[in-house]
Amino acid sequence: MKISQQLIDKYNTPVPRYTSYPPANFFTTEFDSDAYIRALERSNSEEPKNISIYIHIPFCPKICYYCGCNTHLTRDVNKMRLYVDALKKEILMVRKYLDTDRKVSQVHWGGGTPNSLPIEMIEEIMELIHANFDFIEKPEIAMECHPAMLDENFIEKLVALKFNRFSLGIQDFDDKVLENVNRDPSIIPVQRLVDMIRSHKNTSVNLDFIYGLPYQDEKSFAATINKAIGISPDRLVTFSYAHVPWVKKAQKILETKGLPSAEEKLGMFTTGFRLLTENGYDAIGLDHFARPDDELSIAFREKKLHRNFQGYSTRETTGQVYAFGSTGISQLENAYAQNAKDTNTYVKSINEGRFTVEKGYELSPAQKIIRHVINEIMCNYYLSWKDAELRLNASEAEIRNTVNYETSILKQFADEGLLTFNEQEIVVLDQGKYFVRNIAASFDPGMKNATQKFSKAL
C-alpha cells in the first residue's frame, strides 16, 4: 500500500502512544502513597477482578542508545540483592490490601534486562508470588529477555518457574545496526534459542524488533523480517523507534549517526507489514503480529483485544496491573501509580515500610469514558457506540459529548480513506492503521491544550 506524502506530512505530528489514558506524562505528584493505598483498597470492588503483576528489573549490563525505558547500568550483584529484597517486601505490602479471592491471570517481567538478574533471585520472587497468590487455570507468565544473556540452562530454570512466554529483544539481525546502537547480538543463534524454548511444552516465543534506527533502510529491514519469518515465532513485534532525547539523553548519540526520515520509517513498516501478512501472520493493534490461531488473533477478530503498558492481552488474561519495583506503573481501574525511578530511593522507602509512589493519577468518570473509546480504536480498530453504552453504563449522547465527537473531523478522516463511520460504529481502514494514533487523539479532549511532549506518530 502506497501512502501519500501529503498524509505523511499532515499526520507525522507528536501524539501519545496511548498505552494508558491519560498518558503517563499527565501523571502528577499530587497523587501520593496515601492515595495509592486508597486506590488499592478500591480496586477490590472494581473490574476486572483478575490481578496482573508487573515486575520491573531496572538493571542492564550495557545501555542501548535507543532505549526509552528506566534503566540502571550495573553488574553489581550486591545492588541487585538489596533491590530484590525490597521488591519482595513491596509485594507483601501490597498483598495485604487485596482480597484473597482474587486470582492472578498474568505475570510480566520487564526492564531493564530482567534476565540479567541471577536466576536464584528470580526464583525467590516467583516463589513468593506463588506462595501468596492464587492463579487462574492458564495464566500467562512472561519475561522480556536479552538474547545475548540467554542460554539453555537459564531457559530450563525459567520454565521450571512456570514461565510460558519468552519475548526476545532481537531489535535487528544486522550486526552493523546493533553495533551502532550499542546492543550486543545473541551469542547463540536465535533459531537455536527458539528451538530450546519450544522444546518445553506450552511455551510461546515473541521476537521483538525496532525500526527507525541508524543504518536501517527498507531493504535491510526486509532482510531482518524475512529471517524472522524463517524462525517462525508465535508473535512478532515491530516497534517504531520513539526519539525522545529530552527524556533520554543517550538518544542524542543516534542523531550523530543519522536517523531515517519519516518516509523511510513508514517504508520499513509497510514492508514488514506486507511480508508478515503475506506469510501467515495477522496484524494486531499498533505493532504486533500473531499466528491466526494465537489467542491475540482470536481476540482481535472478536473485537475483544486489550492493551496495557506491558502490551496486548485477551479479556481472559486482562487484569488490573499491580507493579513492583522502581518506576513500575500500577494500572488500576480508577487510578495509576508510579514508583520512584531512582533505585536507591525505592529501596530506602520500602525498607522503611513506606510505599514509594512518586506520581500518579486518579481518573474521573469522564476520563474512563475517553479511555474506553481510545482503547477500542487503538486495539480493535473499531468502535460500537451501542457496545460502549452497555460497557460504560452511559448513554450514547453522554459518551459522544465526553469525547467531543465531531462529525466533521471523522468525515475528514473518511475522505482521506482512513476510516468509515455511521451512527452505529467507526471502522478504521487499512490505510488508517498507520495513523491510528492521530485518529485516537481526535477523541482526546486533553490534547487540545496539552503542553506535554510526545514522540511523532511515524
N, C-alpha and C positions, 0 to 999 in steps of 0.2 A: 504494500500500500504506500503510495507516494503522498506525503503530507506537504501541503503548500507552504512556501516560505512566508507567505502572509500570515498564516495561522501560527507558525513558529514564532515570528516576530511579535505577534499580538499576545500570545499566551505564555511565552517564556518569561514570566514575572515571578517575583518572590511570593510564594503561598505556603501555608502549612502542609505537612505530610499527613496530618490528622490521624496519627496513631493514638491520639486522645483528643477529646474535646471538653473544655478548651485545651489548646496545645500547651505543652509544658512551660513555654516561656511566658505564659499568663499566670503561672503559679505565684503566690505571694507569701512573704514571711509572716503575714498576719495569721496564717494557719500554722499553729504550733503543736507541740506534743499533746497538750490537753485536748485540742480539737481532734487529734488523731485518735485518742482513746475513745472519745465520744463517737467518732466515725466507726471504729472497730465494733463497739457495742451495737450501734445501729445496724451494721452490716448483717447481723444475725437474722434480722427480720426482713431483709431485702432479697431480691432475686438478682442473679442466680444464687441458689443455695450452695452450689459447689464451691470448693476452695481451689484456687490456682496459686501455687507457691513459686516465687521467683527468688533465686539465689544469685546474688551478684558477687563475682570474684574479680576484683579490680586489677589484679597483678598481671603484668606482662614482662617477659624477659627482654623484650625489644619493642619499641614503639613504631608502628606503621604510620607513615606520614599522612595517609588519607583518613585515619581513624577519627571518628567523631564521638567515641564513647569516653566514659570517665575511667581512666586507667592510671595505674601506678607502676612505674618502672622499677622492678626489683627481682632478685633471685634469692632474697634473704628468707630462709625457711623460718627463722625466729619471728620475723614480722608476720609471716603467714600464720604462724601458730597463735600469736596474740589476736589476730583478726578472726580466725576461725573460732577461737574460744568465745569472743564477743558475739559473733554471729549466732552461735549455739544458744547463748544467753538470750539474745533477742528473740529467737524462735519461741523459747519458753515464756518470755514476757508477753508476746502476742497471744500465745496459745490460751492463756487463762481468760482472755476476753471473748473467745469464740465458743459457740455452742458445741458440745461434744457429739451431737448427732449429724453434724455437717461432715461431708466427705471430700477428700482431695481427688480432683479429676486430672490435675496437670501439675508437673514439677518441671521447671525450666531453669537451667544453669546458663548464665550469660556473663559477659565481662567487657573488657579484660580478656584474659585467656584462662577459662576455668580449668582446662586440663594441664595448666602449669602448676596447679596445686598438687602436692604429694597425694597419692591415692589413699593413704591412710587417713588424711584429713577429710577427703571426700566421703570415705566410709563412715567416719564419725558423724558427719552432718546427715547423711542419708539414714543411718541407723536411728538417729534422734528423731527424724521426721516420721519414720515408720513406727517408732515406739509411741509417738504422741498423737498420731492422726490415723483415722480410718480412710481407706481408699475405695473408689468405685471399682467395678469389676475389671475394667480395662483402661487404666489411667495412661496418659502419655507422660513419660519421664524422659526428658531430652537434655542434651548438653551441646553447646556450641564448642567445637573442638578446632584447635590449630593443628592441621595435619603434620606440621613439622615436629610436633611433640606427641605423636600418637604411634603406638606400636601394638603388636598382638597381645602382649601381656596386659597393657593398660586397658585395651578393649575388653578382654575377658573379665577383668575385675569390675569394669563398669557394668557389664551385662549381669554379673553376679549381684550387683546392687539394684537390679531391675531397670536399668536404663534401656529404653527400647527405641529411641530416636537419636541419631547422631547427625549433627549439622557440621559439615566440614567446610571451613572457610578457605576455599581454594583461591578465590579472587581472580586469578588468571593463570593460564598454563604457560604463558610466555615468561621465561626467566628474566628477560630484559625489563619487562614491566615490573615484575616483583622486585628486582634489584633496585630500581629507581624509586620505589615507594617504601623501601626498607622492610620488605616482607620476605621471610625465609620460605623457600618451597618445601613441599613434602619430601621427607627423606625416603620414605617407602613409596613406590609408585601408587598413585591414587586408586587405580583399578584394583591393586592388591589390597589396599586398605579397605575398600568397599567389599571385596570378597571376604575379608576377615570378619567384617561386621555381619555380613549376610550368612556367614556360616552358623550363626546363632539364630534360633527360632524367634519369630515375632519381632524382628528388628527392622528398622527403616533407616534410609540414608537420604539426607539432603546434601546437595552440593551448592555452595553459595559463591556468586561471582559479583564483581563490581565493574561497571562500565563508566567511562569518562575520566580515566586515569592517563597520565603521560605515556606516550609511546603506544597507546591503543588506537586502532582505527577499525573501520568496518571489516576489513579483510582479516586482520589479526583476531578480532573478537569472534568472527565467524569460525575461525580455526579452533578457538577455545571451546565454543559451544558445540561444534561437531565432535570434538574429543569427549566432551561431557556426555553427549548423546550416546557415544560408543560405550561409555561406562555404565549408562542406563540407571541413574539414581531414581529413587521413588519420587522425589521432588527436586526442583531446581529453582534457584532464586537469582535474578539478575537485578542487583541494586544499582540505582543511579547514584553516582558519587555526589554527595552533598558538600559543596565547597563553602565552608563557614569559618574562614580564618579569623574572624573576630571572636569566635568561641575557642577554636583550636589553632593556636599559633603555628604548630608544626605543619599545618596545611599550606602555609605560605611557601614552604620549600618547593611544593609542587608547581607553583606559579613560575618558578625559575626553570623548570623542566619542560613547561609547555602543556597546558590543558586543552583537550579537544573542545571545539566550539559546540554550541547547542545543536547545530545541524549535524555535526559529526556524531554527537551523543545519540541523537534521535536515529541516525542511520544504524548505529550499533544495536540499539534497542529493537528497531524494526527487523533487522536481520536476525537477531536472536529469536525474536517472536516468531518469525516465519519458519526458521529452522526447527524450532521446538514443536510448534503446532503441526508442521508437516510430518514430524516424526513421532506422533502419538501422544504428545503432552497437551493437556488443557491449560489455557491461560487462566490463572486465578488471581483476581484482585489486581493490585497495582504492579506487582513484580514477581509473583510466584507462578510456577508451572508444576503440574502434577499429572500422574497417570490417570486415565479415566476411571479406574476402579479405586483410586485413592479416596479416602474419606473427605478430603478438601474438595475434590472434584464433584463428589456426590452432593456435598453441602452447597456448593456453588450452583449446581443445576437446580437444586430445590430452593434456592434463594434463602439459605439459612447460614451463610458464612458470617463469621465474626472476626474481629481483629483487636489486638491489644499491643502493648509495647513489645511483646515477645513474638508477634507475628499473627498469622491467621489460625483460626481454630473452628471446630464444629460446635454446634449447640450442646452436644453431649459432653465435650471436654471444656467448654467455656465455664469459667468460674470467676468470682471476684478475686482479684490478684492481691496477694499479701507478699510484699517484697522485703527481703532481708539482705543486709549488708550496706556498705556505704553507697550512696547515690541511688539506691533502689527506690523505685516508684510504685507504691501500692495504688491499685486502681479499683476502688470500691464503687458500689453502685451510686453513692452520693458524694464521694469525695476522692481526691488524690492526695497522697502524702509522699514527699521525697525526703529520704535520709540525707544527712550531711555528706558532702562529696569528699571531704578530707578524711582519710582513713584513721589518722590519729585522733581526730575529734570524735569520730564514730566510736572507736574502741573505748576511749575515755568515758564518754557519756553512757554507753551500755554497761560498762563495768561499774558505774555509779548507780545503776538501776534506773536510768532515765532514757526514754526514747530520744532519738537524735534527729527529729524532724526539722529540716531546715526551711522547708516551704511546702505549700500545698494549696488546695483549692476545694471549696465546698460548692457543689453545683446547685443552682436554683432549679425550680421546676421547668422554667423556660429553657434553660441550658440542656436539660435532659431530653427535651423535645428536639432541640437542634442537633444534639449528639446522635439521636436515633436516625434522623434524616440524613446526616452526613455519613454515618456508618453504612447505611443502606446503599447510598450512592457509591461510596468508596469500595465496599466489599462485594456487593452483588450487582452493581451497575444497574440498579433497578429500585424504584420506589413505588409502592402501592399506598395511596392515601387511605384507603379503607383499612388495610393491614396496620398502618401506622396509628389510625384511630383506635383500633382494638388493643394494640400493644401499649399505647400510651394513656389509654383511658381519657382521651381528649377528643374534641370534635375536629373534623377536618378543617373547619374555619379557624379554630384556635391554632392548629398546627401551622397552617399557611400564614397566618398573621405573625406567628412567633418567628418563623424563618424568613420573614419579609418576602414572601412569594411574589414574584413579578413576572407576569406572562411575557412581557416584552423582552426580558433577559433570556428566558427559555426559548422564545421564538428566534432570537439571535443565534443561540446555540444550534437550534434546529436548522435554520437557514444555512449554517456552516457545515451541516452534516455530522454534528457531534452527538445528537440525541433526537428522540421523538417524544412527544408528550401529548396527553389529552387530560380530561377531567379526572380520569381514574388512576393514571400511572405515568411514570417517567422511565424511559428506557435509554441507557447510554449505548450508542452505536460503536462499532469497532474503531472508527476514527476518533471518537470521543474518549476512548480509553486512554489515549496518550495525554489527554488534557483533563483527566478526571479530577485532579486536584483543583483546577480552576473552576470546574463545574460545582464541586463540593463547596468551594469558597463562596459561591454566589448565594448559598443558603446560610451563610455565617454572618449575622449582623455585626459580630465583633470585628470583622475585617474592615469595616467602613472607616473606623478611626484608629486602627491599630498602629502602634508605634514600635512594636516588636519586629525583629529581623527574622527572615526566613530564607531558606535556600530557594533557588529558582525551580520552576516546575519541570524543566527539561535538563 
